[in-house]
C-alpha cells in the first residue's frame, strides 16, 4: 500500500483523494486540543470572542503531550479517544476545521459533518506516544496554559504517520 505525503497546508486539496484505510505522512502545523480546551473554545465561540488559533483549514490533534525536557524536546505525544470531542466537532467542522487526529470511532453526527464539509479524520497509533513525539519539530503553547498538558499547543510535525479513518466521501475504516 502506498503512503501519501501530505502538507498540512494542503489538507483541503488532499481530502479530495484521501480514502478510508489510506496511510499518510503529515507535515506542517497541527494544533492540540482535548476535552477541556474544546470546552473553552466553545465558550469563546458562544461569546463571539476570537479563538486562540485560526480554525479555517486547521488540523486538531486530540492529544495532551507530556512536558518537554530540558533540551526542549516534547514528551510522549499519543492520541486520546476522539469520541469525547464529538459533541463539539460538528460545529467546528461547519466553521472551517479541515481535519482531526485521534483514536477510535466517531459518532454518526461527526461522520456526517466530515462528509458535509469535505474534511477528514485521521487515526494515530495509540500506545506509541513516545514514537509519535519524534515527528514533532516545534511545540509552542498557544492558549489556556492553566490546563497543563491539555492546553492548546501549536505543533510543527514532519512525516507524522496517520491512517485515514473517515474520509470526505463517507468512507469509514470502522464500518
Secondary structure, 3 states (H helix, E strand, C coil): CCEEEEEHHHHHHHCCCCCCCCEEEEEEEEEECCHHHHHHHHHHHHCCCCCCCCCCCCEEECECCCCCCCCCCCCCCCECEHHHHHHHHHHHHHCCCCEEEEECCCCHHHHHHHHHCCCEEEECCCCCHHHHHHHEEEEEEEECHHHHHHCEEEEEEEEEEEEEEECCCCCECCC
